[in-house]
Amino acid sequence: MQNEKREISIEHDKENGLCENNVLSTTLEVAVKNIIKREGYLTHVVNARRLPLDGGNYMAKLAVVNIKGETADGDKEIDIFVKEILPDDVNGFFLASNYHLNELYVYREPLKYFQKFQEDAGIPIEDRYNIPKFYEESNSEFIILENLAKQGFTTVDRMEPITLSFAEHAVRQLAKFHALSFVLKSKCPEYYDKRIKSLKLNMNFNDKWKKFMKNIYTATTRDLCGDAKKKAESVFPNVLERLPKFLQEEGSIGCLCHGDFRANNILMKVNDGKIEKLIPVDYQVIHYANPVTDLVYLIFLGTDQKFRRDNLENIKNLYHDTIARFLRYFDLNVEDYFPRVEFEKIYIDTLYYGFITATWLLPFIFADHEDLPEVKGVVEKVDYKVDKRMKCRIQEIFDDFIQWGYL
């Protein structure tokens, strides 16, 4: 019981100015103390530091905590990653607390089901949907996960097009995530109908949202050339009309959707130049919807025109083939949950969501590392620096959708 009487010693990393206010919240300190107690530390030192914004996350404050000390079995070190909730109503059309609570729910329930389903089915570790370790001390103020950076995981450069290898690994993970949603539907139909189908996107498509969209769309399209320039203004009303429908309506096929499945939200471990493992994270935009929205979201926020011309059809096929293969672990037939013919139809209809997504999210992805925006400020104006590479990326997307007959 000696460790219960010891005060938690927290040392803040001041070298790089990474720890705002040099203080973790009282409730977070209590959570860390509970972890220390459960892990059996006899002595311990806690080092905590805040992480700066890097353009990959706009919905939470981030921190990492290192715990070192002695246990009855010898020295022990734990590294955890903390996402702390932002103040509510940061921009007038969504509440940060709703997104945080959705992510908390996903870690506490659906992902636990997914983990158990995979274990019970005896799926090889290397073929599973990968889920980070979640700490039960997480609450309505913060989510605590293992710090995967300490295990060699990194993220790709958000401004660079993803490689074919990364795309294939990511699409396989996405397909397994959606397949596990269908498994949950099969094994727990009442829970699925009550809890999963009711999980809607918490966004208010009000006048502030419309103003935000107009500002961000204008910033995205101001440097377009040729036919794209001519069509940009006339297309905007359709963007405003269809985006809420894509986000709120599941159509003929629905399942649990990640909602923010882009390259920067997928942690990657590389060994000898080859991708060894991907772990998707950041489930705060989780909702029940059309699964293909996740697929085209990844594609149009992370690829360039050459990649799409060379690989789009194969990536599409890989996605559905992986769902079919993964469902066989559970003796389920993909035709009963996501028929191929229906998938092809939904894919064609949903490609346009990829276009819409690019028109309002690319300015965040290409935000200059030295001039990162605040979501609240963008409602009024877009006055931050955007990397010059965005001009080419959005031009290519407009050109593709003109060629494909969507614009």
N, C-alpha and C positions, 0 to 999 in steps of 0.2 A: 504493500500500500504506500510505499515511500514516494512513488512518483506522483500520487494524487496531491501531495502536500507541496510539491515544487511549483514555483511560478513559471509560466511559459516565458522563456527568454526570446524576444524577437529582435533580430538585428536587421536593419534596413540597408539595402545596397544603395549607397549614395554616390558611388563613383561616376555613374553615367547619368545621374539625375533621373533615374527611372521610377522612383517611388514617390508619388504625389502625397504630400502631407506627412510622409514617413509614418503613417499609421494605418493598420488594418482595422476594420470595424470590430466592435466588441463582440458581436455575434460570430464573426469569422474567427476571432481568437478562441472563442468557446468551442467552435467546431474543430479547430486544430488541436485543442486540448483533448477533445474526445477521441480524435484519431490517435494521438500520442498514448492515451490510456489503453485503447483497444489493441494497439500494436505492441504493448508490453514494454515501453521504454522505461528504464530505470533512471537514466539521465538523458537530457535532450537540449539541443540548441536549435532554434527556429530562425531561419533567414528568409525574409519576404521582400519581394520587390514588385512594383507595378511595371507593366509592359506598355510601351508607347503605342499609339495608333500607327498602323502600317498600311492602311487602306483596305485591309481585309475584313475588318469588323466595325460596324457602326451601331451595334445594338447593345453593347456591354462594355464595362470596364474590365480589364484583364490584369491578373496578377499570377505570380508563381511563388510557391512556398517550398523551401527545402527543410527537411527535418532530419537531423543527425543525432545519434546518441547510442547508448548501450542498452541492450536487452539481456535477459538471462541467457540467451543463446549467442551473445556476442554483439559486435557493432552492427548497426542497421541504419540505412538511409532511405528516406522516402521523398519523392518529388511529386508535388501536386500542382494542378493548374486550376485557377479560379476565375469564373465569369461572374461579375457582380452586376446587378441590375442597374440600369440607367434611371434617372428621374422620369416619371410618367409624362405622357403627352409632350414628347420632345418636338413634335412638329404639327400637332393639331389633327392628324388623321390616323394615328395608331398609338396604342398604349404599350409602353415597353413592358409593363408588368404582365400583360396578357401573353406576350411572346415568351417571356421568361418562364411563366407557369406552364405553357405548352411544352417547352423543352424539358422542364423538370418532370412533367407527367410522362413524356416519352421515355426518359431514362428509367423512371420508376416502374413503368408497366409494359408498354409494347416491346421495348428492347429486351426486357427480361424474358418475356415470352419468346422472342426470337432466339435468344441465347439458348433457352431450354429446348426449343424445338430442334435446333441444330444438334445439340448434345444427344437428345433422345433418338434422333435419326442416325446418329453415328457418322455425321458428315466429317470428312477429313478436315483438320484444322486449316490446311492451305486452300480449301475450297469453300470456306464459310464467309458469311457476311461478317465483317469485322466491326467490333464494338469496343470502345475504350472502357477502362475500368471506371465505374461511377461510385462515388462515396455517399453513403446514406446520410451523412451530415448536411448534405445539400438542402436548401430550404427556399423560401420565397424571396430571399435576398441574394442568394448566390448558388452556383452549381460548382461542385468540386469533382474534378476528374484527375486521372493520372496525367503527369506531365510527359507526354510522348516525345517532346523535344529531347529529353534526357535519354531516350532510347534510340536516338538517331533519326527521328522523323522530322521532316521539313515540309514546307509548302513550295509549290512552283512559283515562279515570277508571275504575278497576276497580269502583267501587260504582254507577256509573250504567248504566242499560240501554243497550245498543248501539243505534245508529241503523239504519234499514233500509239505508241506503247502505253502512255499514260491514259489516253482515251479508251483504249481497250480494257485496261484494268479498271478504270472508273466505271465504264458502262457495265461491266460484269458485276461490280459491287452494287450499282443501282438496280440492276435486274434482280439480284438476290434480295435486295431490300423490298422491292415490290412483290416478288414471289412469296416472301415471308408474310407479307400482308394478306395474300390470298390463303396461305396456310392458316393464319390466325382466323380468317373468315371461315375456313373449313372446320377447324378444331373448336372454336369458341364463337359460334354464330350469334348468340345473344349478346355477349360482350362486344362483339364487332359492331352489331347493329346499334347498340346503345352508346358505346364510347368512341369508336373509330369513325363511324359515319357522321357523328355529330361534331367532329373536330373541324371547324371551319376557320378560315383565315380571318384574323381580327384586324380588319382595316376598314376605316370609314371613308368611303369614296365621296367626300364632301367637297365644298368649294375650295378649301385649303389644299386638298389633294389635287384638284384640277389645276390650281395655280402652280403647285409644285411640278406637276406633269408638264405644263406649258413651258415653264422655265427650263426644265431639264431637257425637254425635247428640242427646244430652240437651240440650246447650247450644243446638243449632240449633232444637229443637222445643219448648223450655220455654214460649214465649209464644204457641203456637198457640191458636186458638179454634174453637168449634163442632165439626163432625164431624171436622175435622183433629186436634183435641186428643184425641178419643176413639180415633182410629185409630193415632195416633203410636206408642204403646207396643207395640201388637200387631204393627205392621209391622216393628219393628226386627229380629226374628229372620230375617225374609225378606231384609232388607237384608244382614245378615251372610252369609247363604247364597248370595245371587245375585251379589254384587259380585265375588268371586273368579272365578266362572264367566264373567262378562262380560269380565273382564280376561285370562283364561287360555285361553278357548275361542274359536276363530275362527268356528265354525258352518259353514254351507254355503259362505260366501264369506269369504275372508281376504285381507288385503294388509298392507302396511307402514302402521302407524297412528302418528300423531304422539303421541298419548297425553295431551297437555296443551294441546290446541288451544282456548285461551280468549283472550278479547280482550286481556288484558294480555301475552300472549306473541306478539302480532302488532304489528309496528311499522308506523306509518302516516305517510305524507307527504301533506299537504294543500296545495293550491294554489288560491288565490282561493275558498276556502270549500268546495272539492270534493276528494274523495279522489283523489289522483294515483296512489298506489302503496301496496300492503301487502307486507310481508316477514315471513313467519312465522319465529320463532326458538325456542330452548329445546326441543331434541329429546331431553332426557335420559330421558324416559319412553317413548321409541320402542319399539314392539313389534309383533309380527305378530298381528293379531286381526281382528275384524269391523269393517269401515271405518265403519259407521254409528255406532259408539260415539264417534268423533271429532265427528260432526255433532251428535248430541244433547248432547254435552259442551259444545260452543260455545253451543248454544241455551239450555240450562237454567242455565248459569252466567252468561249475559250478557243475557238478555231478561226482560221483565216479562210479565204476563198479557195486557195489551192488545196488545203486540207479537205474541205467539203467536196470539191470536185473529184478528188482522188479516193475519198474514203467514206463519204456520207452513207451510201447504200450499204456498204459492209458493216458500218457501225450500227445502222438501223437493224440489220439482220442479226448481228451479234446480240443485241439487246433482247430481242424476242426469243432467239434460240437459247439464250442463257436462262431466261425465265422457264422455258419448257424443260430444259435439262434439270434445273434445280428443283422444280416441282416433282420430278420423278423420284427424288430422295424420299418424298412423303407420299408416294403412290397416288399422286394427283396428276390429272391430264390438263395441260394448258388450255385445251379447247373448251374445257368446262368453266374456265375463269377469264381467259384472255384469248379468244379465238384469233387465229392468224388473219383471217379475212377482215375481222373487225379491227384488229390492230392496224392493218394497212390503211383502212379508211380513216381511223382516228389520227394516224400519223400525218396524213395529207392535210387533214383539217387543222391539226395542231401546230404544224410548221410555222404558221403565222404568229403564234405565241412567241416563238424564238425571235422573230423580227421585232415584235413589240417590246420584248424584254431588253433587247439590245438598245433600243432607242432611249430608254430611260436609265439603264444601269451601266452602260459603258463609261459615262463620265465619272462614275465612282471607281470603276476598275482601273481607269487610266488617270486618276487623280495623281498629281505630282507628289512624290514622296515627301517633299519639303513644304507642301501647301495643302494638307488634307482637309476636306470639308467637314462641316458639321451638318447633319441632316436638317436640323432646325433652321439653319441659315439658308439652305437651298430653297426653302419655301418662298422666301422673299426675292432672292437673286442667286445666280450662279456666277461667283466672282473668284473662283479658285483656279489654279493652273491645271491644265489637262495635257498629258503627254501627246506629242505630235503624232504618235503612232495611231491614235484613235481615229484620226481623219481617214486614213486608209481603211481601217477595219470597218467603220460604219459605211463608207462608200461601197465597199465590197458587198456588204449585207444588203444594202439597197439594190445594187446591181443584180444580185442573185434573185431577189424576190421580184424584181421587174422581169427578169428572164423567165422565171418560173410561173409568171402570170398572176401573182398575188397582188401586185400594185398596178 
